[in-house]
Amino acid sequence: MITKEYKFYGWEKADVKDERGLTPRDYYDLLEKIWTVETCAPRLRKDWNEGNKTLGQCSITAFLMQDIYGGKVYGIERSGGTFHCFNDVDGCVFDLTSEQFKGEKLDYTDCPEQFREVHFAKEEKKLRYELLKKRLKKEMENR
């Protein structure tokens, strides 16, 4: 039974579980503690704040969730040719960082698959992913 309402896309049906029995909602609660300006995309850091922790965290978060659940990462094309990343695990579609768009309705249909080799070709993005992964591991150990 869900006792908390979340703001991320797909939260109501994000019931896929990892080997510990944790759902994407559980990971959102953990990530909310560790998303920081250091894990935010550099081009968005000037706008990052505690009230919008998911800003600039999409690709590194989506690939981290792919490590945990498998599935595929897809991207919604944004202006400027960038992609906003989200997860699809056997039809369970969720986007832990969608609230950064403050109510903007995103179209999660017919999106191209995203690949970490492409995203992590940018060294800064790979380093941010590794930092988030390290922080998540530490947060899990402290549970």
C-alpha positions in Angstrom: 0.0 0.0 0.0 1.4 3.4 -1.0 1.1 6.0 1.8 2.9 8.9 0.1 2.2 10.8 -3.1 5.2 11.4 -5.4 5.6 14.0 -8.1 7.6 11.9 -10.6 6.0 10.5 -13.8 4.8 6.9 -13.4 5.1 6.8 -9.6 1.7 5.2 -9.1 2.6 2.1 -11.1 6.4 2.0 -10.4 6.1 -1.3 -8.7 9.1 -3.1 -10.2 11.4 -4.4 -7.4 15.1 -5.0 -7.2 16.7 -8.0 -5.3 16.2 -6.1 -2.0 12.5 -5.6 -2.7 13.0 -1.8 -3.4 10.8 0.0 -5.9 11.6 3.2 -7.8 9.6 5.1 -5.2 12.1 3.8 -2.6 15.0 4.9 -4.7 13.5 8.3 -5.2 13.4 8.7 -1.4 17.1 7.8 -1.3 18.2 9.9 -4.2 16.3 12.9 -2.9 18.9 13.0 -0.1 21.9 12.8 -2.4 21.0 14.8 -5.5 23.1 18.0 -5.3 24.5 20.8 -7.4 27.6 18.6 -7.9 25.5 15.9 -9.6 23.5 18.4 -11.7 24.5 19.0 -15.3 26.9 21.9 -15.4 24.8 24.0 -17.9 21.9 23.9 -15.3 23.8 24.4 -12.1 23.0 28.1 -11.8 19.3 27.2 -11.6 19.7 24.2 -9.3 18.3 24.6 -5.8 17.0 22.5 -2.8 13.4 23.1 -4.1 14.3 21.5 -7.5 16.8 18.8 -6.7 16.0 16.7 -9.8 17.1 19.5 -12.2 19.9 18.3 -14.4 19.9 14.8 -12.9 18.1 12.8 -15.6 20.6 10.8 -17.6 22.8 9.8 -14.6 19.7 8.8 -12.6 18.1 6.9 -15.5 21.3 4.9 -16.1 21.7 4.2 -12.4 18.2 2.8 -12.3 19.0 0.7 -15.4 22.0 -0.7 -13.4 19.5 -1.7 -10.7 16.4 -2.8 -12.7 17.7 -3.5 -16.2 15.3 -2.4 -18.9 16.0 0.5 -21.3 16.6 4.2 -21.1 14.7 6.4 -23.5 14.9 10.1 -24.2 12.4 12.8 -24.9 13.9 15.3 -27.3 14.2 18.8 -25.9 15.0 22.1 -27.5 18.6 22.4 -28.4 18.8 18.7 -29.3 19.2 17.4 -25.8 17.3 14.4 -24.5 15.5 14.0 -21.2 16.0 10.5 -20.0 13.6 8.1 -18.3 13.3 4.3 -17.7 11.2 1.5 -19.1 11.5 -1.8 -17.3 9.3 -4.4 -19.0 6.6 -1.8 -19.6 6.9 -0.2 -16.2 7.7 3.4 -17.3 9.0 5.9 -14.7 10.9 9.1 -14.7 12.4 9.9 -11.3 13.5 13.4 -12.4 10.3 14.6 -14.3 9.3 17.1 -11.6 12.1 19.4 -12.7 9.8 20.5 -15.5 7.3 21.9 -13.0 4.1 20.5 -14.4 5.0 20.6 -18.1 3.4 17.6 -19.7 6.1 15.4 -21.4 5.3 12.9 -24.1 6.8 9.5 -23.2 5.7 7.7 -26.4 7.8 6.8 -29.4 11.1 8.1 -27.8 14.5 7.0 -29.0 16.5 4.6 -26.9 19.5 6.2 -25.1 22.9 4.6 -24.6 25.3 5.2 -21.8 28.3 4.9 -24.3 26.9 8.1 -26.0 26.0 9.9 -22.8 29.2 9.0 -20.9 31.4 10.0 -23.8 31.2 13.3 -22.0 33.7 12.8 -19.1 31.9 15.2 -16.8 28.7 13.2 -17.1 30.4 9.9 -16.4 32.0 11.4 -13.4 28.7 12.8 -12.1 27.1 9.3 -12.6 30.0 7.7 -10.7 29.5 10.2 -7.9 25.8 9.6 -7.7 26.4 5.8 -7.7 28.9 6.1 -4.9 26.6 8.3 -2.8 23.7 5.9 -3.4 25.8 2.9 -2.3 26.8 4.8 0.9 23.2 5.8 1.6 22.1 2.1 1.2 24.8 1.1 3.7 23.5 3.6 6.2 19.8 2.3 6.0 
